[in-house]
């Protein structure tokens, strides 16, 4: 087996024994399951309120019954996707950091470097190992949440829904590999390990929380509870016409949002899962036609992060200072 | 000079020298200052949208922003305090206690006639001064920006509200500093010391509010409160999880103090909950045994 393969296998073995890793993934799984359960409870609550309203309307002689709320099972995954984009990215950073840090803390780095390993074997093996771990984690989360939708959400799934979930899982995997690779690179570049972790967390804070938050709060429709246009009783078509007059502002707002890789992940996932109303129940081809740009940028960013990690995780950087 | 003051001064000096912590401090100050400008630009656009809607005859509803106070522009700062400020406070807290354990200086300090509680509370006081300075700088600049946007200096009443918001922010950030200090004292590994409070923070900021209100994680980062699910399950669970959702209590109290029209009611209960958490965390950290403070790391 090549030295890259050996290091990748060692990563898998290390993480299998790591209790912190188990706790983090357990927390992510519980949070995701809770989000599915809460979303299902929220829908049932809406349905109860609707039934009560219809009952009272019928009793008072009313005949114009409004449309019943409709459950789209994949929309129960919205909270789970958001947890992955926030907590998943954080945990991916921690794993990326940990994979470099442990070699320094345990003193195994010197041993590793004393062996005839190739220039790219250490970073390559670590990235391959983490990518394999994330593949397993994403697969487990996907299976768990799919079962949760059917059992907790009591929502039947069609074959096309499973395909959509599978696409979302692949997107999540790419996104998590991006953050782990970035963390490996940042940690390798940092002379002090704690600095590497804190810098990676600041990057996470900026790109996962702050930039999307700025874009979100600049959205005119997010200025009033329940939405500005809903409060003013404006139809969707009229809303778009009005907003067309503020294209400059919306362009800046959108520019802020798309400068974060997290938004690319979110928009792709929401589109393929039909969480965004515009793409709900739309054919996959139509969604892809609108979203291929985001798929390319997410893939390119991940490729760049991997290249960065491989490029800077050199013998010289790793040995610069052991702290 | 007594132990308390020496520990406080030492902590301030150490924080001043910690360049990594400066990164977070700068991001925090910058974003709080920027929040006023973001709030103003957005408000101008939304007012324009409303005027366009009225001009097109699409609504007769009143402008939802009529009569908002100048402090409306500061509402984004609430989010940055609980987002950047809390994480900054955690990092400061972790570094404070972990620094002594890593360098084994605790052994030296505790060989002197020094009480462990006095030492820890002194460190907390030092960090409290750092937090107060950071909040003071960022909110002062924010006050100037809002005054410029408003065309006149904020009145005494509004200035008092900004100060009250600053005090609330200090209480929240001190609580998270204590959380960081606690994990810095209790963890066996540096990674765990930094990560555990982050996980607790994310559970408090995202998971707890979601369980009780069905609010989505990302929507909790918007200063405008999400429309909560109510009735049955949600009423019961929200009553249990609500008091533990410290960040939501902070958002509610701050929004009321800043006269955000989207949030109404009395801030007293939220303020009391924030103070209770601060008191509990202070006691938990202060009773840390000496042998725990002296324990080494497993890395």
Contacts between the chains, C-beta under 8 A, distances in Angstrom:
chain1	res1	chain2	res2	distance
A	20	B	189	7.8
A	20	B	191	7.1
A	20	B	192	6.1
A	20	B	195	7.1
A	24	B	195	7.7
A	24	B	199	7.3
A	27	B	199	6.0
A	27	B	203	7.6
A	31	B	203	7.8
A	31	B	206	7.5
A	31	B	207	5.3
A	34	B	207	6.4
A	34	B	210	6.9
A	34	B	211	6.2
A	35	B	210	6.4
A	35	B	216	8.0
A	35	B	217	7.7
A	38	B	210	5.7
A	38	B	211	6.1
A	38	B	214	5.1
A	39	B	214	6.8
A	41	B	214	7.1
A	41	B	229	7.4
A	41	B	233	5.2
A	41	B	234	7.2
A	42	B	214	3.9
A	42	B	229	4.3
A	42	B	234	7.6
A	45	B	214	8.0
A	45	B	229	5.2
A	45	B	230	7.4
A	45	B	231	5.3
A	45	B	232	6.3
A	45	B	233	7.1
A	45	B	234	6.5
A	46	B	229	7.7
A	48	B	231	7.0
A	48	B	232	7.3
A	49	B	231	6.8
A	78	B	216	6.1
A	79	B	210	6.4
A	79	B	216	5.5
A	79	B	217	6.3
A	82	B	216	5.8
A	82	B	217	4.3
A	82	B	218	4.9
A	83	B	206	7.3
A	83	B	217	6.0
A	85	B	218	7.8
A	86	B	202	7.1
A	86	B	206	7.1
A	86	B	217	6.0
A	86	B	218	7.6
A	87	B	202	5.7
A	87	B	206	7.8
A	90	B	198	6.6
A	90	B	202	7.3
A	94	B	191	6.8
A	94	B	195	5.6
A	97	B	191	7.1
A	98	B	191	6.0
A	101	B	191	6.6
A	101	B	299	8.0
A	105	B	299	4.0
A	106	B	299	7.9
A	192	B	20	8.0
A	193	B	190	7.3
A	194	B	20	7.2
A	194	B	95	7.8
A	194	B	190	6.1
A	194	B	194	7.5
A	195	B	20	5.0
A	197	B	191	7.0
A	197	B	194	6.1
A	198	B	20	4.8
A	198	B	21	8.0
A	198	B	23	7.3
A	198	B	24	7.5
A	198	B	91	6.2
A	198	B	194	7.7
A	199	B	20	7.2
A	199	B	23	7.2
A	201	B	87	7.1
A	201	B	91	7.9
A	201	B	194	7.8
A	201	B	198	7.6
A	202	B	23	5.6
A	202	B	24	6.4
A	202	B	27	6.6
A	205	B	27	7.2
A	205	B	83	7.4
A	205	B	84	6.4
A	205	B	87	6.2
A	206	B	27	7.2
A	209	B	83	5.6
A	209	B	221	6.6
A	210	B	27	7.8
A	210	B	31	6.5
A	210	B	80	7.8
A	210	B	83	7.0
A	210	B	84	7.0
A	212	B	218	7.2
A	212	B	221	7.8
A	213	B	79	6.3
A	213	B	83	7.1
A	213	B	221	4.6
A	213	B	222	7.5
A	214	B	38	6.2
A	216	B	218	7.1
A	216	B	221	6.8
A	216	B	222	5.7
A	217	B	38	6.8
A	217	B	42	6.7
A	217	B	76	5.8
A	217	B	79	7.5
A	217	B	222	5.8
A	217	B	223	6.5
A	217	B	224	7.9
A	218	B	38	6.5
A	218	B	41	7.4
A	218	B	42	5.0
A	218	B	45	7.9
A	220	B	42	7.4
A	220	B	45	6.0
A	220	B	46	4.9
A	220	B	49	5.0
A	222	B	222	5.7
A	222	B	224	6.0
A	223	B	42	7.0
A	223	B	43	8.0
A	223	B	46	5.1
A	223	B	64	7.6
A	223	B	65	7.6
A	223	B	224	6.3
A	224	B	64	5.2
A	224	B	224	6.6
A	224	B	262	6.9
A	225	B	224	5.7
A	225	B	225	5.7
A	225	B	226	7.3
A	225	B	227	5.6
A	225	B	262	5.4
A	226	B	227	5.2
A	228	B	46	6.7
A	228	B	49	7.2
A	228	B	50	8.0
A	228	B	64	7.1
A	231	B	61	6.8
A	231	B	64	6.0
A	232	B	50	7.4
A	232	B	53	5.9
A	232	B	58	7.4
A	232	B	59	4.3
A	232	B	61	4.9
A	232	B	64	7.8
A	233	B	59	6.0
A	233	B	61	6.5
A	234	B	53	6.3
A	234	B	58	5.5
A	234	B	59	6.3
A	238	B	53	7.9
A	238	B	56	7.5
A	238	B	58	5.3
A	241	B	56	7.9
A	242	B	49	6.1
A	242	B	52	5.3
A	242	B	53	5.7
A	242	B	56	7.0
A	242	B	58	7.3
A	243	B	49	7.3
A	245	B	52	5.7
A	246	B	45	6.0
A	246	B	48	6.6
A	246	B	49	6.3
A	249	B	41	7.8
A	249	B	45	4.9
A	266	B	218	8.0
